Amino acid sequence: QYKTAVTVAMGKAMDAIVVAYYLTALASAQYGEQQRVGIATFLPLASLKVKPTDERLRRNGQKLVTDVISHDPRFAKAVQ
């Protein structure tokens, strides 16, 4: 139901690769560069800083992307 809206809202982050740590992201990026497999965006969960959701954004029945994407709670910071 929200596929187009989520795709537009997420933009280029839609294809980001979630990893546990910054060093994993760094090593993966270096490996990708060496193998010439293209460019990727990595989101290291341990170092992501996420602002708390402003609940006023949900007024009048509006939904946020985080409300309509099914995800494992371990990846909540990446989805936010």
N, CA, C and O atoms as a MOPAC input file, in Angstrom:
PM7 MOZYME 1SCF
protein

 N      0.81600 1    -1.19100 1     0.00000 1
 C      0.00000 1     0.00000 1     0.00000 1
 C      0.86600 1     1.26400 1     0.00000 1
 O      0.50300 1     2.25200 1    -0.63900 1
 N      1.98100 1     1.25000 1     0.69200 1
 C      2.81100 1     2.43600 1     0.82200 1
 C      4.10700 1     2.35500 1     0.02200 1
 O      5.01500 1     3.16000 1     0.23300 1
 N      4.20400 1     1.39600 1    -0.89200 1
 C      5.45700 1     1.12600 1    -1.59500 1
 C      6.05000 1     2.37200 1    -2.25000 1
 O      7.22900 1     2.66000 1    -2.04600 1
 N      5.27300 1     3.11000 1    -3.02300 1
 C      5.79200 1     4.28700 1    -3.71700 1
 C      6.20200 1     5.37000 1    -2.71600 1
 O      7.26400 1     5.97500 1    -2.85600 1
 N      5.37400 1     5.60900 1    -1.72300 1
 C      5.68000 1     6.63700 1    -0.73000 1
 C      6.96300 1     6.30700 1     0.03800 1
 O      7.79300 1     7.18500 1     0.27400 1
 N      7.12100 1     5.04600 1     0.42200 1
 C      8.31900 1     4.63700 1     1.15300 1
 C      9.55200 1     4.77400 1     0.26300 1
 O     10.59600 1     5.24000 1     0.72100 1
 N      9.44400 1     4.37800 1    -0.98600 1
 C     10.56800 1     4.47800 1    -1.91800 1
 C     11.00600 1     5.92900 1    -2.08800 1
 O     12.20300 1     6.21800 1    -2.09400 1
 N     10.06700 1     6.82300 1    -2.22300 1
 C     10.39100 1     8.24400 1    -2.37600 1
 C     10.98700 1     8.79800 1    -1.08400 1
 O     11.97800 1     9.52600 1    -1.12000 1
 N     10.39100 1     8.45800 1     0.04600 1
 C     10.87100 1     8.97400 1     1.32600 1
 C     12.27300 1     8.47900 1     1.66100 1
 O     13.09300 1     9.23600 1     2.18200 1
 N     12.54600 1     7.23100 1     1.37000 1
 C     13.84500 1     6.65400 1     1.70300 1
 C     14.94300 1     7.10000 1     0.73800 1
 O     16.10900 1     7.19100 1     1.12300 1
 N     14.58100 1     7.37300 1    -0.49100 1
 C     15.56400 1     7.82500 1    -1.46600 1
 C     16.69200 1     6.83000 1    -1.63100 1
 O     16.46700 1     5.62200 1    -1.69600 1
 N     17.92500 1     7.35400 1    -1.69800 1
 C     19.07800 1     6.47700 1    -1.92000 1
 C     19.37100 1     5.56200 1    -0.73300 1
 O     20.07800 1     4.56500 1    -0.88100 1
 N     18.83500 1     5.89100 1     0.43800 1
 C     19.05600 1     5.05200 1     1.61500 1
 C     18.32000 1     3.71900 1     1.50700 1
 O     18.57700 1     2.80000 1     2.28500 1
 N     17.41400 1     3.61600 1     0.55400 1
 C     16.63900 1     2.38300 1     0.37100 1
 C     17.54700 1     1.18700 1     0.07800 1
 O     17.21700 1     0.05500 1     0.43200 1
 N     18.67900 1     1.43500 1    -0.56200 1
 C     19.59500 1     0.36100 1    -0.93600 1
 C     20.79400 1     0.24400 1     0.00000 1
 O     21.73800 1    -0.48800 1    -0.29700 1
 N     20.76900 1     0.95300 1     1.12500 1
 C     21.89100 1     0.92300 1     2.05900 1
 C     22.05500 1    -0.47500 1     2.65300 1
 O     21.09100 1    -1.22300 1     2.81000 1
 N     23.28900 1    -0.79700 1     2.97200 1
 C     23.61900 1    -2.09400 1     3.56400 1
 C     23.85700 1    -1.87500 1     5.05600 1
 O     24.72900 1    -1.09600 1     5.44400 1
 N     23.08700 1    -2.55700 1     5.88000 1
 C     23.19600 1    -2.42100 1     7.33200 1
 C     24.22300 1    -3.41700 1     7.85200 1
 O     24.14700 1    -4.61400 1     7.57400 1
 N     25.18700 1    -2.90200 1     8.61100 1
 C     26.21500 1    -3.74000 1     9.23900 1
 C     26.26000 1    -3.40600 1    10.72600 1
 O     25.71700 1    -2.38700 1    11.15300 1
 N     26.89600 1    -4.24900 1    11.50100 1
 C     26.92800 1    -4.05200 1    12.95000 1
 C     27.85900 1    -2.90500 1    13.36000 1
 O     27.50200 1    -2.08100 1    14.20200 1
 N     29.03800 1    -2.85700 1    12.76800 1
 C     30.05800 1    -1.92100 1    13.25400 1
 C     30.67600 1    -1.10400 1    12.12800 1
 O     30.64500 1    -1.49500 1    10.96100 1
 N     31.23800 1     0.04300 1    12.50700 1
 C     31.90000 1     0.93500 1    11.56300 1
 C     33.04800 1     0.22100 1    10.84200 1
 O     33.20200 1     0.37500 1     9.63000 1
 N     33.84900 1    -0.55200 1    11.56900 1
 C     34.98400 1    -1.22600 1    10.94000 1
 C     34.52800 1    -2.24800 1     9.89800 1
 O     35.21500 1    -2.46800 1     8.90000 1
 N     33.38400 1    -2.86400 1    10.12700 1
 C     32.82000 1    -3.77800 1     9.13700 1
 C     32.44700 1    -3.00900 1     7.88000 1
 O     32.71000 1    -3.46100 1     6.76600 1
 N     31.83400 1    -1.84700 1     8.06200 1
 C     31.46200 1    -1.00100 1     6.91700 1
 C     32.70800 1    -0.56900 1     6.15400 1
 O     32.72900 1    -0.60600 1     4.92400 1
 N     33.73400 1    -0.16400 1     6.87100 1
 C     34.97700 1     0.28600 1     6.24300 1
 C     35.62600 1    -0.84600 1     5.45000 1
 O     36.02400 1    -0.65200 1     4.30100 1
 N     35.73300 1    -2.01300 1     6.05300 1
 C     36.34000 1    -3.15900 1     5.37500 1
 C     35.51800 1    -3.56300 1     4.15500 1
 O     36.07600 1    -3.90800 1     3.11400 1
 N     34.21000 1    -3.52100 1     4.28200 1
 C     33.33800 1    -3.88900 1     3.16200 1
 C     33.47000 1    -2.89700 1     2.01500 1
 O     33.50500 1    -3.28900 1     0.84800 1
 N     33.54100 1    -1.62900 1     2.34500 1
 C     33.69800 1    -0.59800 1     1.31900 1
 C     35.04200 1    -0.75300 1     0.60800 1
 O     35.11900 1    -0.63600 1    -0.61500 1
 N     36.08900 1    -1.01500 1     1.37300 1
 C     37.41200 1    -1.20700 1     0.77500 1
 C     37.43100 1    -2.44500 1    -0.12000 1
 O     38.01500 1    -2.41700 1    -1.20400 1
 N     36.80500 1    -3.51700 1     0.32100 1
 C     36.74100 1    -4.73000 1    -0.47900 1
 C     35.98400 1    -4.46500 1    -1.78300 1
 O     36.41700 1    -4.88100 1    -2.85800 1
 N     34.86600 1    -3.77600 1    -1.67600 1
 C     34.08300 1    -3.45000 1    -2.86300 1
 C     34.86400 1    -2.60200 1    -3.84500 1
 O     34.75500 1    -2.77800 1    -5.05900 1
 N     35.64600 1    -1.68700 1    -3.31800 1
 C     36.47600 1    -0.83800 1    -4.18000 1
 C     37.55300 1    -1.66700 1    -4.87700 1
 O     37.78700 1    -1.50800 1    -6.07500 1
 N     38.19900 1    -2.54400 1    -4.13000 1
 C     39.24100 1    -3.39200 1    -4.70400 1
 C     38.68500 1    -4.31500 1    -5.77700 1
 O     39.33600 1    -4.55300 1    -6.79500 1
 N     37.49700 1    -4.83100 1    -5.55600 1
 C     36.88100 1    -5.77000 1    -6.50000 1
 C     36.10500 1    -5.05700 1    -7.60600 1
 O     35.58700 1    -5.69500 1    -8.52300 1
 N     36.03000 1    -3.74500 1    -7.51200 1
 C     35.31500 1    -2.92200 1    -8.49400 1
 C     33.87000 1    -3.38100 1    -8.69400 1
 O     33.40600 1    -3.57900 1    -9.81700 1
 N     33.18100 1    -3.54400 1    -7.56700 1
 C     31.79600 1    -3.99200 1    -7.63500 1
 C     30.79400 1    -2.84400 1    -7.57000 1
 O     29.58600 1    -3.07400 1    -7.62400 1
 N     31.27400 1    -1.63700 1    -7.45800 1
 C     30.37800 1    -0.48500 1    -7.42500 1
 C     30.40700 1     0.21700 1    -6.08400 1
 O     31.18600 1    -0.12000 1    -5.19200 1
 N     29.55100 1     1.18200 1    -5.97300 1
 C     29.48600 1     2.00800 1    -4.77300 1
 C     28.27700 1     1.58400 1    -3.94400 1
 O     27.21000 1     1.28700 1    -4.48100 1
 N     28.46600 1     1.56400 1    -2.63300 1
 C     27.36700 1     1.21200 1    -1.73300 1
 C     27.40700 1     2.12200 1    -0.51300 1
 O     28.46400 1     2.63000 1    -0.13900 1
 N     26.26400 1     2.31800 1     0.09100 1
 C     26.15900 1     3.06100 1     1.34200 1
 C     26.00900 1     2.04500 1     2.46700 1
 O     25.17500 1     1.14200 1     2.39100 1
 N     26.81900 1     2.19700 1     3.50800 1
 C     26.77600 1     1.29200 1     4.64800 1
 C     26.26900 1     2.04200 1     5.87200 1
 O     26.64600 1     3.18900 1     6.11000 1
 N     25.41200 1     1.38300 1     6.64400 1
 C     24.88600 1     1.95500 1     7.87700 1
 C     25.35000 1     1.09900 1     9.05300 1
 O     24.76000 1     0.05300 1     9.32400 1
 N     26.40400 1     1.53200 1     9.75700 1
 C     26.88000 1     0.76800 1    10.91600 1
 C     26.00300 1     1.05000 1    12.14200 1
 O     26.00900 1     2.16200 1    12.67000 1
 N     25.25700 1     0.05000 1    12.58700 1
 C     24.30300 1     0.23100 1    13.68200 1
 C     24.93900 1     0.77200 1    14.95500 1
 O     24.34100 1     1.60400 1    15.63700 1
 N     26.13000 1     0.31900 1    15.28300 1
 C     26.75800 1     0.71800 1    16.53900 1
 C     27.07100 1     2.21100 1    16.59400 1
 O     27.15500 1     2.78200 1    17.68100 1
 N     27.24400 1     2.84400 1    15.44600 1
 C     27.60200 1     4.26200 1    15.47300 1
 C     26.53800 1     5.18600 1    14.87900 1
 O     26.77800 1     6.38300 1    14.72000 1
 N     25.36700 1     4.64200 1    14.55000 1
 C     24.28500 1     5.49900 1    14.05000 1
 C     23.72000 1     6.34000 1    15.18800 1
 O     23.44500 1     5.83200 1    16.27500 1
 N     23.55200 1     7.61600 1    14.92600 1
 C     22.93200 1     8.50700 1    15.89800 1
 C     21.57400 1     8.91000 1    15.33200 1
 O     21.48700 1     9.50900 1    14.26000 1
 N     20.53000 1     8.57600 1    16.05900 1
 C     19.17000 1     8.80700 1    15.59200 1
 C     18.45600 1     9.73000 1    16.57200 1
 O     18.47900 1     9.51300 1    17.78400 1
 N     17.82600 1    10.75300 1    16.03000 1
 C     17.05500 1    11.66900 1    16.87500 1
 C     15.72800 1    11.00300 1    17.24400 1
 O     15.17300 1    10.24200 1    16.45200 1
 N     15.22500 1    11.28700 1    18.43500 1
 C     13.92300 1    10.73500 1    18.80800 1
 C     12.83100 1    11.25100 1    17.86100 1
 O     12.91500 1    12.37500 1    17.36600 1
 N     11.83200 1    10.44200 1    17.61800 1
 C     10.73700 1    10.82300 1    16.73400 1
 C      9.89000 1    11.89700 1    17.39200 1
 O      9.49800 1    11.76600 1    18.55100 1
 N      9.61100 1    12.95000 1    16.65700 1
 C      8.72600 1    14.00900 1    17.13000 1
 C      7.29800 1    13.51400 1    16.94600 1
 O      6.81000 1    13.42400 1    15.81900 1
 N      6.63800 1    13.19800 1    18.02900 1
 C      5.29400 1    12.60800 1    17.97000 1
 C      4.26700 1    13.53700 1    17.33700 1
 O      3.20000 1    13.08300 1    16.92500 1
 N      4.56700 1    14.81800 1    17.25500 1
 C      3.63700 1    15.74800 1    16.59800 1
 C      3.50100 1    15.42900 1    15.11400 1
 O      2.51600 1    15.82400 1    14.48900 1
 N      4.47000 1    14.72500 1    14.53800 1
 C      4.41000 1    14.36000 1    13.12500 1
 C      3.31500 1    13.34000 1    12.84800 1
 O      2.89000 1    13.17600 1    11.70400 1
 N      2.86100 1    12.65900 1    13.88300 1
 C      1.83400 1    11.62200 1    13.71300 1
 C      0.41400 1    12.16200 1    13.92400 1
 O     -0.53400 1    11.37900 1    13.99000 1
 N      0.26100 1    13.43400 1    14.02600 1
 C     -1.07800 1    13.98900 1    14.27200 1
 C     -1.99900 1    13.75600 1    13.07300 1
 O     -1.53800 1    13.56500 1    11.94700 1
 N     -3.26300 1    13.77400 1    13.32500 1
 C     -4.29000 1    13.61400 1    12.28400 1
 C     -4.16200 1    12.30400 1    11.50900 1
 O     -4.50000 1    12.24700 1    10.32700 1
 N     -3.68000 1    11.26700 1    12.16000 1
 C     -3.61200 1     9.96200 1    11.50900 1
 C     -2.47800 1     9.80100 1    10.51300 1
 O     -2.42700 1     8.80000 1     9.79900 1
 N     -1.56500 1    10.76600 1    10.44900 1
 C     -0.43700 1    10.64300 1     9.52500 1
 C      0.49800 1     9.55300 1    10.01800 1
 O      0.60200 1     9.30300 1    11.21900 1
 N      1.18500 1     8.89800 1     9.06700 1
 C      2.10700 1     7.82400 1     9.42100 1
 C      3.50700 1     8.17700 1     8.94500 1
 O      3.68900 1     8.86600 1     7.94100 1
 N      4.48100 1     7.69200 1     9.68200 1
 C      5.88100 1     7.84500 1     9.30300 1
 C      6.33600 1     6.56900 1     8.61300 1
 O      5.70500 1     5.52100 1     8.75000 1
 N      7.42000 1     6.65900 1     7.88000 1
 C      7.95600 1     5.47400 1     7.20600 1
 C      8.20400 1     4.36200 1     8.22100 1
 O      7.95400 1     3.19000 1     7.93800 1
 N      8.69100 1     4.72500 1     9.38600 1
 C      8.96900 1     3.71100 1    10.40700 1
 C      7.70700 1     3.00500 1    10.88600 1
 O      7.78500 1     1.91500 1    11.45300 1
 N      6.54300 1     3.61700 1    10.66300 1
 C      5.27900 1     3.00700 1    11.06100 1
 C      4.79300 1     1.95700 1    10.06700 1
 O      4.03600 1     1.06000 1    10.43700 1
 N      5.21600 1     2.05900 1     8.81900 1
 C      4.65500 1     1.19200 1     7.77600 1
 C      5.63700 1     0.15900 1     7.23000 1
 O      5.25900 1    -0.66300 1     6.39500 1
 N      6.88000 1     0.18600 1     7.68000 1
 C      7.86200 1    -0.80500 1     7.24400 1
 C      7.98900 1    -1.87700 1     8.31900 1
 O      8.25900 1    -1.57300 1     9.48100 1
 N      7.79500 1    -3.11900 1     7.92900 1
 C      8.01800 1    -4.22500 1     8.86100 1
 C      9.51600 1    -4.45600 1     8.96200 1
 O     10.20100 1    -4.59600 1     7.94900 1
 N     10.02200 1    -4.49400 1    10.19400 1
 C     11.45900 1    -4.70500 1    10.37100 1
 C     11.73400 1    -5.33400 1    11.72900 1
 O     10.95500 1    -5.21200 1    12.67400 1
 N     12.85400 1    -5.99900 1    11.78300 1
 C     13.32100 1    -6.58600 1    13.03000 1
 C     13.70600 1    -5.42900 1    13.95300 1
 O     14.37400 1    -4.49500 1    13.51000 1
 N     13.30400 1    -5.46700 1    15.21200 1
 C     13.63700 1    -4.38400 1    16.15000 1
 C     15.13900 1    -4.08400 1    16.24100 1
 O     15.52700 1    -2.96800 1    16.58900 1
 N     15.97500 1    -5.06500 1    15.93200 1
 C     17.42000 1    -4.82200 1    15.97500 1
 C     17.84300 1    -3.77000 1    14.95500 1
 O     18.88900 1    -3.13700 1    15.10300 1
 N     17.02500 1    -3.58700 1    13.91800 1
 C     17.38000 1    -2.65500 1    12.85600 1
 C     16.60600 1    -1.34800 1    12.91600 1
 O     16.59400 1    -0.59200 1    11.94600 1
 N     15.96400 1    -1.07500 1    14.03500 1
 C     15.12400 1     0.12100 1    14.17400 1
 C     15.91400 1     1.41100 1    13.89700 1
 O     15.40800 1     2.32300 1    13.24300 1
 N     17.16100 1     1.48000 1    14.39800 1
 C     17.95400 1     2.68900 1    14.15100 1
 C     18.21400 1     2.89200 1    12.66600 1
 O     18.20100 1     4.02900 1    12.19200 1
 N     18.44300 1     1.85200 1    11.94500 1
 C     18.70000 1     1.96600 1    10.50900 1
 C     17.44800 1     2.42400 1     9.76600 1
 O     17.53800 1     3.22300 1     8.83500 1
 N     16.29200 1     1.92600 1    10.17000 1
 C     15.04300 1     2.32500 1     9.51600 1
 C     14.73700 1     3.78500 1     9.82400 1
 O     14.27700 1     4.52200 1     8.95200 1
 N     14.99100 1     4.20300 1    11.05400 1
 C     14.76100 1     5.60400 1    11.41200 1
 C     15.68000 1     6.50700 1    10.62400 1
 O     15.63600 1     7.72700 1    10.78700 1

